[in-house]
Amino acid sequence: MEISDVSFSPKSMVDDFGRVFFFQGKVYRAIFPANENYCHQLLNSPLFIELQEKGLIPDTKISDLKLTDYNLILEHEKLVEIQQHEWSFEMFKSAALMVLNVNNICNKYGYELKDAHTFNVLFRGVNPVWVDLGSIAPIRRKNEWIAYDEFLSVFYLPIQFYLQNDNYIVRKLVESNFYRMQTAPFQQLWDSGLINLLQKKPFFYQLYFRNILLKVSDRYNSHVNRFVRRFNKYYHKLFNKPAKLFVYRKKTRNVAEITSYLKHSELTPMISQWSNYHKSNYELNGEVVVSDRFKRLIELLTNYCSDAKSSIDLAGNEGFFSSLLLQNTRLEKVLLTDYDANAIDVAFKTFEQRPDNRASVALLNFIFTPALKETTTRFKSDIVIALAVTHHLILTQQFAIQTIFERLKLYSNKYVVVEFMPLGLWSIHTKEGSVVPDWYNQKWFEMNFNKYFTLLHVEQLEENRIVYIGCLKSLLYETV
């Protein structure tokens, strides 16, 4: 097989172990010839066996595929790619602890992770998995993890901002997948000013002159840096010898302390608009109450989408309906998304208790989506579900209905299930709401729906809920 026949991962750029590629819907890694012996050694090692038995790395086997310039090809388990800007606090915490756990197991056998960035974390359901086998390398420096600074920058730092409820800062920090990328002039993340915004810091600074400690401080900024450089320069001119004034960064927590700290870190979330939205689905004693509407929706999906294997619930809040799908359908993958981080945290902890790995979660605003084409490709599912959300988007946020349907279409392989609220922003509890515009009616909604989808079924479920089930128009042409 030629290299031109496969699709190499654009993120597999600086791996000296091999290159990840995709072929016929499967994930492979082509091992560079120079690393073939090391790869065989790793695959047969007790380290690899322990990591695989504990589910911390993808299921991996040697493939029969042959690729030009590569003799050894590995086939990896296909996992859910949820990127760091789509992680909530609980997801960040879980991923960080997983990385520390993998590195700790590596240490037991004389190895370490030589890098610790978020690109190497994918999810099996809601369980984070370390996917970069090439980053497992023999320990270079005794009692010092070579990737510790990187771990602090990409995991510890965002978690600290989360814990302080600095949500704007943490979102802007992680929304760029390349915030660690070097620039010219070069500035380390630690010197960028972000650390000064934190009350709890992972290290402090010591100022030395000829190995004599002069000062200890938890702050380090450009003024200190300039002073050190100028002092050394003028001292050398005056005395014709190096000054040896320098600032040393000392970590206040080692890896074990960081692990313990993160395990016991609990977020006190800020109140959000949709907090506790799904509480009405539970009795006071915690028992689940399934409404007639949800029961009927499950029946309709079973009847009209019987061949579907995956679903994505857009704006699904804490995942109550996604949980019902897991319990009452044969869907192999259920992805819950919402832009409320509190809701995603609740769903994440709920799905962690499930015995299978069918459910995943992602922090996502499906209207305002970074890298829309790339995101929809990753999350594309057989059924797209949008319940009780279109009226907020249309009447409150003023989005064009065409935009909404265009988004639903991008996320769908086959079907869409979307609710229309004829009474608009109307409360089922108070029976009150705002006056809707004349154009906002069922005929208008259905006319626009039919522009994008083939209508399979429409049904009024409640006083203010009408469900539309449709399929992509292209599917109709394919069956003719």
C-alpha positions in Angstrom: 0.0 0.0 0.0 1.3 3.4 -0.9 1.5 6.4 1.4 -0.9 8.3 -0.9 -3.6 5.7 -0.1 -3.8 6.7 3.6 -4.6 9.9 5.5 -2.0 10.9 8.1 -3.1 12.7 11.2 -2.2 16.4 11.0 -1.4 16.3 14.7 1.2 13.6 14.2 4.0 16.0 13.4 6.8 15.8 16.0 6.7 12.2 17.1 10.0 10.5 16.6 8.4 7.1 17.3 6.1 6.9 14.3 3.1 8.5 12.5 -0.6 8.1 13.1 -2.8 7.6 10.0 -6.3 6.6 9.1 -7.5 4.0 6.7 -11.0 2.7 6.0 -12.3 4.1 9.3 -9.6 2.6 11.5 -6.6 4.1 13.3 -3.0 3.0 12.7 0.5 4.0 13.7 3.4 3.5 11.3 6.6 2.9 13.3 9.8 4.4 12.0 12.3 1.6 11.1 14.8 2.9 13.6 12.3 2.3 16.4 11.0 -1.1 15.4 13.0 -3.0 18.0 12.0 -0.6 20.8 8.4 -0.9 19.8 8.5 -4.7 20.0 10.2 -4.4 23.3 7.5 -2.1 24.6 4.6 -4.2 23.3 5.9 -7.2 25.2 6.9 -5.4 28.4 5.0 -5.7 31.7 4.6 -1.9 31.6 2.5 -2.1 28.4 0.5 -5.0 29.7 -0.4 -3.2 32.9 -1.3 0.0 31.1 -3.5 -1.9 28.7 -5.2 -4.0 31.4 -6.0 -0.9 33.3 -7.5 0.8 30.3 -5.1 3.7 30.3 -3.9 3.3 26.7 -5.8 2.2 23.6 -6.2 -1.5 22.8 -3.3 -2.0 20.4 -2.1 -4.9 18.1 0.3 -5.4 15.3 -1.5 -5.0 12.0 -1.1 -7.0 8.8 -1.1 -3.8 6.8 2.0 -3.0 4.7 2.9 0.6 4.0 5.7 1.9 1.8 8.8 2.9 3.9 7.3 1.3 7.0 7.7 -2.4 8.1 5.8 -2.3 11.4 2.2 -1.0 11.6 0.1 -0.9 14.8 -3.7 -0.8 14.8 -5.2 1.2 17.7 -8.6 1.2 19.2 -10.7 4.1 17.9 -11.6 6.5 20.7 -13.6 9.7 20.9 -11.6 12.8 20.2 -12.8 15.6 22.5 -10.3 18.5 22.5 -9.2 20.5 25.5 -11.5 23.5 24.7 -14.4 21.0 24.9 -13.4 19.8 28.5 -15.2 20.9 31.6 -13.5 21.1 35.0 -14.2 17.5 35.9 -12.9 16.4 32.5 -9.7 18.4 33.0 -9.2 16.9 36.5 -9.9 13.4 35.3 -7.5 13.7 32.4 -4.8 15.3 34.6 -5.0 12.4 37.2 -4.9 9.9 34.3 -1.6 11.4 33.0 -0.1 11.4 36.5 -1.2 7.8 36.9 0.3 6.7 33.6 3.6 8.4 34.4 3.6 6.8 37.9 3.2 3.3 36.4 5.9 4.1 33.8 8.3 5.1 36.7 7.7 1.7 38.3 9.4 0.1 35.3 12.1 2.7 34.7 10.2 4.7 32.2 8.5 8.1 32.0 6.3 10.2 29.7 8.6 12.5 27.8 5.7 14.9 27.1 2.4 15.6 28.8 0.2 17.7 26.5 -3.5 17.5 26.0 -3.3 16.4 22.3 -2.3 12.9 23.7 -5.6 12.5 25.6 -8.7 11.0 24.0 -11.7 9.5 25.7 -13.2 6.0 26.0 -16.7 7.1 26.9 -15.9 9.5 29.7 -12.7 7.8 30.7 -9.5 9.6 29.5 -6.9 7.5 27.7 -3.2 8.2 27.0 -2.8 7.6 23.2 0.8 8.4 22.5 2.8 5.2 23.0 5.9 7.0 21.5 6.0 9.3 24.5 6.9 6.4 26.8 10.7 6.6 27.1 13.4 5.5 29.6 13.8 7.9 32.5 16.4 10.6 31.7 17.0 12.2 35.0 16.6 10.4 38.4 13.9 11.9 40.6 12.8 14.4 38.0 10.0 14.1 35.5 11.2 15.6 32.2 7.6 16.7 31.3 6.6 18.1 34.6 6.8 21.8 33.5 4.6 21.0 30.5 2.1 19.2 32.8 1.9 22.2 35.0 1.3 24.5 32.1 -1.3 22.5 30.2 -3.2 20.8 33.1 -2.4 22.4 36.4 -2.7 26.0 35.2 -6.2 25.7 33.6 -7.4 23.7 36.6 -6.2 26.5 39.0 -8.2 29.1 37.0 -11.2 26.8 37.1 -11.0 26.5 40.9 -10.9 30.2 41.2 -13.9 30.5 38.9 -11.9 32.6 36.5 -14.0 31.1 33.7 -13.2 33.8 31.1 -9.5 33.3 31.6 -9.6 29.5 31.5 -11.9 29.5 28.4 -9.6 31.8 26.5 -6.5 29.9 27.6 -7.8 26.5 26.4 -9.8 27.6 23.3 -6.5 27.9 21.5 -5.0 24.5 20.9 -1.7 26.2 20.3 -1.4 28.4 23.3 1.9 26.7 24.1 3.4 27.3 20.6 6.7 29.1 20.7 6.9 32.6 19.2 9.6 35.1 18.6 10.7 36.7 20.8 10.3 33.5 22.9 8.4 33.8 26.2 7.7 30.9 28.5 4.1 30.5 29.7 5.3 31.0 33.3 6.7 34.4 32.4 3.6 35.5 30.4 1.8 37.1 33.4 -0.7 34.3 33.8 0.9 33.1 37.0 0.5 36.6 38.5 -3.3 36.2 38.2 -3.3 33.1 40.4 -3.5 33.1 44.2 -2.2 29.5 44.4 1.0 29.0 42.6 2.9 25.7 41.8 6.3 27.2 42.6 8.2 30.1 44.0 11.4 32.0 43.0 14.7 32.3 44.7 17.3 35.0 43.9 20.9 33.9 44.2 24.2 35.8 43.9 27.2 33.5 43.7 25.2 30.7 45.2 24.1 32.8 48.2 20.4 33.1 48.6 19.3 36.8 48.6 15.5 36.7 48.4 12.5 34.4 48.1 9.4 35.5 46.3 6.3 34.0 44.7 6.4 36.6 42.0 8.6 36.9 39.0 8.1 39.4 36.2 9.9 41.2 33.4 11.3 43.9 35.8 13.2 41.3 37.8 14.4 39.6 34.6 15.7 42.9 33.2 17.4 43.7 36.5 19.2 40.4 36.6 20.4 40.8 33.0 21.7 44.4 33.5 23.3 43.6 36.8 25.3 40.8 35.3 26.3 42.9 32.3 27.6 45.9 34.3 29.2 43.7 37.0 31.2 41.9 34.3 32.3 45.3 32.8 33.3 46.7 36.2 35.1 43.7 37.7 35.9 41.7 34.5 34.3 38.5 35.9 30.8 37.0 35.7 28.4 38.2 38.3 26.4 35.0 38.6 23.2 36.6 39.8 20.3 34.4 38.8 16.7 33.5 39.5 15.9 29.9 40.3 12.4 28.5 40.1 11.7 26.0 42.8 8.6 23.8 42.7 6.6 23.9 45.9 4.8 20.6 45.0 6.3 17.4 43.7 4.4 14.9 41.6 3.0 13.0 44.5 1.8 16.2 46.2 0.3 17.5 42.9 -1.6 14.2 42.6 -3.0 14.3 46.1 -3.9 18.0 45.7 -5.8 17.3 42.4 -7.7 14.3 43.8 -9.1 16.4 46.6 -9.8 19.5 44.5 -13.5 20.3 44.3 -15.0 23.1 42.2 -17.5 25.4 43.8 -19.4 26.3 40.6 -20.9 29.7 39.8 -24.6 29.7 39.3 -25.5 29.5 35.6 -28.8 30.0 33.7 -29.5 26.3 33.2 -28.2 25.0 36.5 -30.4 22.2 37.9 -32.6 22.4 34.8 -33.2 18.6 35.0 -34.0 18.4 38.7 -37.7 18.3 37.8 -37.1 14.8 36.4 -36.3 13.4 39.9 -38.5 12.8 42.9 -37.4 14.1 46.3 -35.9 10.7 47.2 -33.8 10.8 44.0 -35.9 8.4 41.9 -36.2 9.1 38.2 -39.4 10.4 36.8 -39.8 9.8 33.1 -42.4 12.0 31.5 -44.8 10.8 28.9 -43.1 13.1 26.4 -39.7 11.4 26.9 -41.3 8.0 26.8 -42.9 8.8 23.5 -39.7 10.3 22.1 -37.9 7.0 22.8 -40.7 5.1 21.0 -40.4 7.4 18.0 -36.6 7.2 17.8 -36.9 3.4 18.0 -39.5 3.3 15.2 -38.0 5.9 12.8 -34.3 5.6 13.5 -33.9 1.9 14.1 -30.7 1.5 12.0 -28.9 4.3 13.9 -25.8 3.4 15.9 -24.8 6.8 17.4 -26.5 10.0 18.6 -25.5 13.5 19.6 -27.7 15.5 22.0 -27.1 19.2 21.3 -27.8 21.4 24.3 -28.7 18.3 26.3 -28.0 19.9 29.7 -27.2 17.3 32.3 -27.9 14.4 30.0 -31.2 13.2 31.3 -32.5 12.2 27.9 -29.1 10.8 26.8 -29.3 8.6 29.9 -32.7 7.3 28.7 -31.3 6.6 25.3 -28.5 4.5 26.9 -31.1 2.6 29.0 -33.8 2.0 26.3 -32.0 1.8 22.9 -29.3 -0.2 21.3 -27.2 2.9 20.3 -23.5 2.1 20.5 -22.4 5.7 21.1 -24.3 8.6 22.8 -22.6 12.0 22.9 -24.0 14.7 25.1 -23.1 18.3 24.5 -24.0 21.6 26.2 -22.4 25.0 26.6 -23.1 25.0 30.4 -20.0 23.7 32.1 -21.9 23.0 35.3 -24.3 20.7 33.4 -21.4 18.9 31.6 -19.7 18.3 35.0 -22.9 16.7 36.4 -23.3 14.5 33.3 -19.6 13.5 33.3 -19.9 12.3 36.9 -23.2 10.5 36.2 -21.8 8.7 33.2 -18.6 7.7 35.1 -20.9 5.4 37.1 -22.0 3.4 34.0 -20.5 0.0 33.5 -20.1 0.5 29.7 -18.3 3.2 27.7 -21.2 4.2 25.4 -21.6 7.7 26.7 -19.3 10.7 26.1 -19.7 14.4 27.0 -18.3 17.6 25.4 -18.5 21.3 26.4 -19.9 22.7 23.1 -21.9 25.7 21.9 -23.1 24.1 18.6 -23.9 27.5 17.1 -20.7 29.3 17.9 -18.2 26.5 17.2 -14.5 27.0 16.7 -13.3 25.2 13.5 -16.9 24.3 12.6 -16.1 21.8 9.8 -13.4 20.0 11.8 -15.7 19.8 14.9 -18.8 18.6 13.1 -16.6 15.9 11.3 -15.4 14.6 14.7 -18.9 14.6 16.3 -21.0 13.6 13.3 -23.6 11.1 14.5 -26.4 9.0 13.0 -29.1 11.0 15.0 -28.9 14.7 15.9 -31.2 15.6 18.8 -32.2 19.2 19.6 -34.9 19.2 22.3 -36.4 22.4 23.8 -33.7 24.7 22.4 -34.8 26.2 19.1 -37.2 28.8 20.7 -34.3 30.1 22.8 -32.1 30.4 19.8 -34.7 32.1 17.6 -36.6 34.3 20.0 -34.0 35.2 22.6 -30.7 35.0 20.8 -32.1 36.1 17.4 -30.5 33.3 15.3 -31.9 32.7 11.9 -33.7 29.4 11.6 -31.7 28.6 8.6 -28.5 28.8 10.7 -29.9 26.3 13.2 -30.9 23.7 10.6 -27.6 24.1 8.8 -25.8 23.2 12.0 -28.1 20.2 12.6 -27.4 19.0 9.1 -23.6 19.3 9.6 -23.7 17.1 12.7 -26.0 14.4 11.2 -25.2 11.3 9.2 -28.8 10.3 8.8 -31.5 11.7 11.1 -32.6 14.8 13.0 -35.0 15.0 15.9 -35.9 18.6 16.8 -38.7 20.2 18.8 -40.7 23.3 18.0 -42.3 25.3 20.7 -45.4 27.1 19.2 -46.0 29.2 22.3 -42.3 30.3 22.4 -40.8 31.2 25.7 -43.7 29.8 27.7 -43.5 28.1 31.0 -45.3 24.7 31.5 -45.4 25.5 35.3 -46.7 29.1 35.3 -48.6 28.9 31.9 -47.1 32.3 31.1 -44.8 33.5 28.4 -43.9 36.3 26.0 -45.9 37.2 22.9 -44.5 35.5 19.9 -44.1 37.3 16.5 -46.7 36.6 13.8 -44.2 34.8 11.6 -43.2 32.4 14.4 -45.7 29.5 13.8 -45.7 25.8 12.9 -46.2 26.4 9.2 -43.1 28.7 9.1 -41.1 26.1 11.1 -42.2 23.2 8.9 -41.5 25.1 5.7 -37.9 25.7 6.7 -37.5 22.2 8.1 -38.5 20.8 4.7 -35.8 22.8 2.9 -33.1 20.9 4.8 -34.6 17.5 5.6 -37.2 15.0 4.5 -40.0 14.9 7.0 -40.6 11.4 8.4 -42.9 12.2 11.3 -44.4 15.2 13.2 -46.3 14.9 16.5 -47.5 17.2 19.2 -46.1 15.8 22.5 -47.2 18.5 24.9 -49.0 21.9 24.8 -45.8 23.7 23.8 -43.7 20.9 22.3 -44.0 19.5 18.7 -41.4 17.1 17.6 -40.1 16.8 14.0 -38.2 13.7 12.9 -36.5 13.9 9.5 -33.6 12.4 7.5 -31.1 14.0 5.3 -32.4 14.6 1.7 -29.4 12.9 0.3 -30.5 9.6 1.9 -33.8 9.9 -0.1 -31.9 10.1 -3.4 -29.6 7.2 -2.5 -32.6 4.9 -2.0 -34.3 5.8 -5.3 
